[in-house]
């Protein structure tokens, strides 16, 4: 299965999100992060992602006679190649967008259902802005956003840092002339 097909699944994409920031988690800890997904499903998706090289076993340890594995994300393998995305037909984009929205809704619901959720204190935000931009202005804005976001992708999970899901979505709302 290609990287695109593997990542184009809500549960697998949520597993990838959970492991960002050079985290190592057991399958049980991943199950805790995806409370709306059955344990069998999480185990099956972890196996598929590991077989494809998107996840790797970072450590194995004995726990009550069983071997417990801690998994780590291979950042270099957890991205859809730009060439593959560029070749998608409209229906492919529609499917990927639907998956991204399903993941966003599932992650948001999991956050709200958590005992510690406090949207105001956690600075939860969602906004939509309709912008009028020339192609050059759009490219400049994308470069500026990348300059702000990309360095933070290297941040590691550590005390004092909470994980946030940032989902920029941009598309024309009327047909370009």
Secondary structure, 3 states (H helix, E strand, C coil): CCHHHHHCCHHHHHHHHHHCCCCEEEHHHHHHHCCCCCHHHHHHHHHHHHHCCCEEEEEEEEECCEEEEEEEECHHHCCCCHHHHHCCCHHHHHHHHHHHHHHHHHHHHHHHHCCCCCCCCCCCCCCCCCCCCCHHHHHHHHHHHHHHHHHHHHCCCCCCCCCCCCCCCCCCCCCCC
